[in-house]
Amino acid sequence: MMSAYDQEESAEKTCFISLAGFNLINSPRLNKGTAFTDQERDEFSLHGLLPPHVGNLEQQIERRMQAFDQQPTPFSKYAFLRDLQDTNETLFYAMLVRNIDKMLPLVYTPTVGEGCQRFSEIWRKPRGLFLSYPNRDRIAKILSHRRYDDIKCIVVSDGERILGLGDQGAGGMGIPIGKMALYTALGGIHPEHCLPILLDVGTDNDERLKNPIYIGWRHHRIRGQEYDDFVEMFVSAVKARWPHVLLQWEDFAGSNAARLLARYRNQLCTFNDDIQGTAAIATATLVSAVNVTGNPLEQQKIVVFGFGSAGLGIADLLSKFMQDNGLSEEEARSHFYAVDLYGLITENRKDVGADQRPYARKEQEVRNWRQSDGEITLLDVIRNVKPTVLIGVSGQGGAFTEQVVREMAKHSARPVIFPLSNPTSRSEATPQDLINWTEGRALVGTGSPFDPVEVGGKKIHIAQTNNSYIFPGLALGIIASRSKHVTDTMVKAAATELIRHLPTQTNKEDSLLPPLSEARNLGRLIAHAVGQRAIQDGQAQINGEDALNREIEANIWEPKYQLYKRKE
């Protein structure tokens, strides 16, 4: 922690450390394990606490990778990595950066879902903050500790809608921890500046409440005015403590996600990744598919299955891209068919929200589509619309049935199908089924990682339409530009920059998205585009290209050991 050391600029940075002995080794941020030099062991009273071998970071990575590879299940690998992060952060991030393709599915989706469900089993050491409802009057005091003086970004969840798994209560902390790990691994943001927070307002998950080892507040979830007042106390305390902090909302229930973003987006620098990050990556992936089909975006007929905050965010951003291509706002929205739990959203339905209504279809258009019970199902929409694109953000595993997919494939030479729900068990369809049901013609992007599929005897990689392409670079650009707010155009700039680097821009036979191994470099490029947009939007607190470049570089941390000297 910064209170424990100071840094001196030189050819090689030297950290002046006030901790020693057990306290130094037990600090995840400062611990170097066997890589402490003999001189450091002398200076910090470490002889005897460490084995005599003096190693280096590369040797430690090799040793830990051997242990990692011997773990029998994804969850045991997840637990292993969480333990490593809480023991030696530099080693954890060095391993993650070097093996991002292998480890991303373990620190993030899909394995983080099980990590949240079983969080109480593996919780060992403090990481981030649990702000519980009974401690609501202590929030400001908790945040005031000097160890948090250098926080620049926060990811917060209340654990109510963890991926497609629902309410996990305090176990939802796995999501902010995982997101912040990717802020560092893919955005380069120093872990010193990152703070994961869980707002523990109880849980309605009876399995958690009845579990004797559950670590959260054992109470049913607070709702209504009490909930809103608690969130207001949290946001007010954050604004007072860090006036320029970036606050990312994560995995709040649909009823709260858009509402809280709308309430606070002009009060502080904030965004919701489930809404805006999902929209940006879905848009970029669809543009990539359009590169393959050759049919312009503004000619697509798009069915969005699951029209809560994520579905709305996707439709709104895609609509803006269509408007860039010459359509009016009304014309752009006419290309979308929104389907939720109750079927197609139409103008006469009573349960349609105000934000959904612009996408409601006219009654005259759909009168003959209805079933005998009056509902218009996904299959009815596919039969009548003959869409070119089907996007799923419903959390309903298997919702894209063989009948639905084959019906779509009758009318589209290259159907674009994105089952984006997480984790894998909640995916609307598996890629192999989609390929089989479309005779290999479907262009597929998934929310969770899947193994390559077989098409005509060949193995084809499936693009993971993963928010991690977007939010780390978006966060870095916001922090580097010292943006006062996060505008829609800044999110759009992140998507636009990713589009510039799509493999299908130059090769239609290539993957829809770049390899995840390029995500850290893409993070810098996206950060630059977002920072430029913040300057143009009048949100930045820096001026000019040179200043932006300096700030981006100054905010990127490389996971490597530094020389320690004793601070008197």
N, C-alpha and C positions, 0 to 999 in steps of 0.2 A: 504494500500500500504506500501511497505517496508520503504519508506521515512517517513512514519507516525509513525512507531514503530520499536523497537528493541526487540529481544528475549533473554531471559536468561535461560540457561539450569538448571533445577532443577527437583525435583520429579514431579512437575507440572509446565509446561512452563508458564512463566510470560511474558506478552507483555508490553513493556513500550511505551505508546501512547502519541503523542504530540497533537492530536486533542481533542476537547471537545465540549460539547453542541450540537447544530444543526449539526456542521461539522462532529462530530463523528457518530451521528445517521444516517446521510446521506451518510456515506461511506459503500457501500454494503459489503465490505470485513471485516469491523470492527464492523458493527452494530450487536448488540445482542438483540435489542428490549426489551421486558419485562424481559429478562434474565439478564440484568445488575443488579448486586447486590446493596444493599443499600450503601455499602462502595464505589462502583464504581460511584453510582449516586452522592454521596457527592463529590468525587474527581474530577469528570468530568462535574459538573454543569448540571446534567440531571434531577434533581427533577423538577416537573412541566411539563417537556417535555414528560414524560412517565406517564401512569396510575400507581397508587400506587402498584398494584399487582407485586410481584417479582416471576417470574416463572422460568422454566428450559427448556432445549431443547426438552425434551420428551413431555412436555405439549404444547409447541409451534407446534410440529409436529402434535399432535392430533388436535389442533385447525385449522391448515392450511389444514389438510387432510379433515376435515369436509367441509371447504369452497371449496376445490378442487372437492370433490365428488358432490357438488351441481352445478357445472358448467354444462350447458346443452349440449355442443358440444365439440368434440375434439379440435377445434380451440380455443374455449373459455378457455379450460384447458391449451392449449399451451400458450395463452396470460397470463393466471394466473401465470403459472410457470415462464415465462419471467419476469413478474413484480416482482415475489418473488426473482428471481436471482439478479435483479437490486436493491433490497431492503436489502436482508440479505442472503449473499452467503452461510454462514455456514448452515443455516436452509434449504436453497434450496438443497444443496448437501446431507445433512442428510436425507431429505425426498426422494431424488432420489436414494441414496444407499439402503435405507430400502425398497423401492418399485420399484425396477428396472424393473421388469416384467410389471408392470402397467404403468410406466411413460416413458419407453424407446420409445414406439411408438408415444409419444407426444412431447418429446424433439428432437427426431430424426425421421426417416421414420416411417409412411408415413406423419404424421401431419406437419412436418417441411416444406413439399412442399407447403401447403397452407399458412404456416407461412411466407414463402418467397414471395408468390404471394401477400399477404396482409401486408407485412412488414411495409409499410408506414403508415398503419392505427394504428399500435400499438407501433411504435418507440417513446420512451419517454426519455430515459437516455443514455448517451454515454456508449458504450461497444465495446472495440476493436477500430480499426482505419479504417476510410474511406479515402483511398488515391486516390484522383480524378485526372484525366488528367490535368485539369487547374492548379492543385497544384503540378505538376510534379517537379518543381524546388525547392519545399519546403520539399520533402520527407525526406531528411537527417535531416533537422531541426526538423520535426515532430517526427521522431524516437529518436531524441537526448534527449528528456525530461527525467529527472532522474526517473520519475515514471516507466520507462521501463528498469531500470538497471538490474533487476533480471529475465528478460525474457529468457526462455530456449527453448521454442517451439512456432511455429507460424503455424496456418492454414490459407491459403490464397486462395481466389477465385476471379474470375472476373465476376461471375454471369451469364455466357453465356449459360451454360448447366446445369441448376439446376434439378437434378434427371432426369426424363423424361419429364419435363415441359418446357424446353427450356430457353430462355433468360429472366431473371428476373431483370437484371440491379442491382441497389443498394440493392434490396430486397434479392439478393443472400447472403447478410451478414448473414442471418439466418443459412446458412450451416456452416461457420466457427465457429459461436457461438455454434451451436449444437454439432459439432465435439469436440470443446474444452471442453464442458460440460462433454463429455464422456471420454476425456483424464483424467479428475479429478474423475468422478464417477466410472469408470471401470479400469483406470490405476493408480489412486491414486495420480496423479501429482497435485501439489499445484496450485490452480487457479492463485496465484501470478506469476507463471512462464509461463502462457499461454496467448497468444495474437492473437485474431482473426483479420484478415485483409481482407478488400474488395478493390480490385483494380477497381475503378469506371472509366471505359473507355467509358461510355455511354451505350445505349441500343438500339436495333432495335425492341423492343417490343412496338408497337404503343399504346397499351393499357396503358402501363406505361407512355409513353411520354405525352399522352393526359390527364392523371390523374392529377388534380390540386393539390393533396396532395402528389404526388410522391416526395420522399426525395432525389433522386439521381441527378446526372448531367444530365440535360435535353438536350441530344444531341445524335445523332446516333453514333453507336459504332465505335470507332477508330480501324482501321485495318492496315495490311501491315507493312511497315517499322516503321511508327509512333508507332504502338502497340508494336513491338519488342523493340524499343528504350525505351519505357516507362517501360516495364518489366525489361529491362536491368538496368535502373536507380534504380528500386525498389530492384532488387537482389544485385546490387553493394552497395546500402545503407545498406541493411540487413547485408551483409558480413562485412562491415566496422564497423557497430554498435555492432554486436554480431558474432564474428568470428566462434563460435562453436555452433550456434543455430541450431535446427532442423526445417526445413521448409517443410511443407506438402502442396502439391498442391491439390486443390479440385474443382471439377465440372467446369473444363475448357472444352471448346468445343473439340470434337475429333481431329479437325485439329490442335489444339494447345497443347493438353494434353501430348501426347507422344513426341512431338517435344521439348517442354520446359523441360520435364524430361531429355531427351537425352542431351540437351544443358548444363544443370546445374548440373547433378548428380555427376560430378567429380569436380565441383567448390565449392560445399558446401554439408553439410549433408542434404539430401533431398529425398523425395519419393512422389509418387502420389497414393493416396489410391484407386481412381477409377480404376487404372490399377493393382497395386501390392496388395493392400488389398483385392480387389474383387477376384483376382486370388487365393490368399491364402485361403479365406473362401470357395470359390467354389471347390477348390481342396480337402480340408478337408472334405467337405460334400459329394463329390463324392466318396472319399475313404470310408466314412461311408456307403454309399449305396452299394459299392462293398463288404463290410463286410457282408451285408445282402444277396446279390445275390450269393456270393461265386465265381463269375467270376473275375479273376485278372484284375487289372487296365490296364495292357498292352494288354489285349484281348478285350477291349471295342472299339466300333465304335461310335465316338462322333460327333454329329452335333452341331455346334455353330452358332446360329442365331443372327446376329448382330456382325459384325467383325471389329468394330472400336478398339479403344485402350483397352477397357475392354475385349472384346472377344479375342483379340490378347494376352493380359496378361494371361488370363485363359489358352489358348492353350499352350503358352510358358511354364508356370509353370507345367501344367499337363504333358507336353512332358518331362520335366526334371525328374519328378517322374517316368515316364515310362523308361527313360534311366537308372535310378537307379536300375530298375528291369531287366536290361539286354538288352534293345533295343538300337540300334544305333539312332543317332539324326534323320536320314532320316526315319528309321522305325517308330519311335515314331510319327513323323509328319504325316505319312501316315494314322494314325488312326483318323485324324480330317477332317471334311468336313465343310468348312467355307461358310456361306450364309450371304449376306448383302442385301441392298435395291434392288440391281440389280440381285439377284439370286446367284447361286453357283459361287464361285470364281474359275476361270479356267485360265490356262496358257496363253490363247489367248485373254482374255479380256483386253481391252485397259485402263480401269479405275482401275487397280489393283495397290495398293501402293507397294513400295519396301519391306516394312515390312510384307505385306500380302502374297507376292509372294511365300515364302517357303511353304505355305499351299495350293497353287493353284493346282487343280487337272489336270492331263494330259488330253489333248483333246481326245486322243484315248479312254480313259476310259469312258468318258461321252458323246460321240458323239450321242449315241442313246437315251439319256435322255431328249433331248431338246424338248421344245414346238415349235409350228410352227413359233413363232416370234423369236426363237433362245434362249430364256431365259430358265434357269433351276430353277424352283421354289423350295420352301421348300418341298412341297408335292412330287415333282419329286425326290428330294434327298431322302426323307423318303422311297419312293417306291423302289428305286434302291439300296440304301445302306443297308436298314433294320437295322438301328442303334439301339444300346442298350441305348444310352444317348442322350438327347436333352436339350441343355442349351440356354436360351434366355437372351440376354442383348441388345435388340433392341430398347426398349422404345415404342414398338408398342403394345398397349393393344389389347388382343384378337387374336394375331397372331397365336397362337397354336390352330387352329380350331379343331372342332370335327373330321373332315375328316382326318386331319394330325395326330391327336392323335390315332384315331382308326386304321389307317394304321400302325403306329408304334407298337401298341399293338398286331397286328396280328403276329408279328415276334419276340416278346420278352416276355418271361414269366414274368419278373419284369421290365418293362420299367422305366428308371430313367429320370425324367423330372423336370428341374429347370427353372421356369419362374422368372428370377431374377430382372426384371426391376422395378423401383420405380417411383412414389408412386403406391398405389394399382390400381389406374385407368390405369396405364401403364403396369401392369402385363400381360404377354403374354397369361395367362389363369388363371382361379381360381382353387384352389386345389379341390373343390368339383366337378367341371366339369371334371378335370383330373381323379379323382377317379371314377366318373360315367362312363366315356368313356373307361376306362380300366378294368371295372368290379372289381374295388378295388385292382388291382395289381400294380398300379404305385407307385414308390417311389418318393415323391415330396419334393422339397425344394424351398422356395420362397424368393424373395428379401424383400417384405413387410410382415408385420404380418397379418395372417388370422385366423379367428376363427377355432376351431377344426372341422373336417369333419366327416360325418357319413359314416361308412363302416360296412355293415352287422348288422345294429342296434347298433353299438358301435361308440362312439366319439373318433377320433384319432387326436392327436396333430400333427400339421404341423411344421416342422423345418423352422425357419426363417434363411436363409443363409445370415447372417447379418455381415457386415464388423466390427461391434463393438466387435466381438469376437477377432479380430486381431489387429486393429490399436492402441488401447490404450496400450496394452502390448508391441507391437512393439516400440511405442514411448518411453515408460518407459525404455525398454532395451537399446535403442539408447542413451537416456539421461544419464542413470546410467553408461554406459560404456564409455561415452564421445566420441562416435564414430565420426570419421572424415567424413565418407561417409556411405551411406546405400547400401549395396551390395545385389545382388540377393540371395545370400546364406543366408543372414540374414532374408530376407522375407521368404525364404523357411524354415528356422529354426522355424519361427513363426507358419507356417502351420503344420510342423512336430510335434511341441509340442502340438498343439490342437488335432492332430490326436491321440496322445498318450492317450488323455482323452475322446475319443469318447465313448458314451454309447454302441454303437454296437460292440465295441471291446470285450465285455463280454456277451452281450445279443442282439441277432439279432432282437428281437421283440421290442427293445427300440427305442427311438427317434433318429433321425440321428445326432442331436447335443445336447450338454449338455444344461440344463436349463439356461436361461439368469441370473438367480439368482446366478449362479456360476461364472459369467463373471469377477467379480472383483478379485476373487482368481485365475482364469485362467490368468488374466492380469499379475499377479506376476510371474507365471510359464513361460509364454511366454517371459516376460521381461528377465528372467534368461537365457532362451535358446538363445534369440537374443543377449544378452550381451556376452555369451560364444562364440557365432559365431563371433561377432565383434572382440573379442580377438584373435581367431584363424585366422581371416582374416587380422590381422594386422591393423585393423581400430580403435581399442580401445585405449584410453589414460589412462587406468588403467591396472594394472597387477594382475592376479590371482583371484581365486575363492572367497577368503575372501574379497578382495577389492570390487568385483562385488556385493556380498551380502550386504556389508555395504552401498554401493551407492544406491542400490535398496531400502533398508529400509530408507535411509536418504531422498529419493525423494518421499516417500509415505506420503500423508497427510490424516489424518482422520478428518472428519467434526464434530468437537466438540468445545465448547467454552473454551477459556483460560482466565486466570485471567489477568486483566488489572491494570497497575500502571501508574501514571502520569509521563510523561517524561518532565523534566524541560528544 
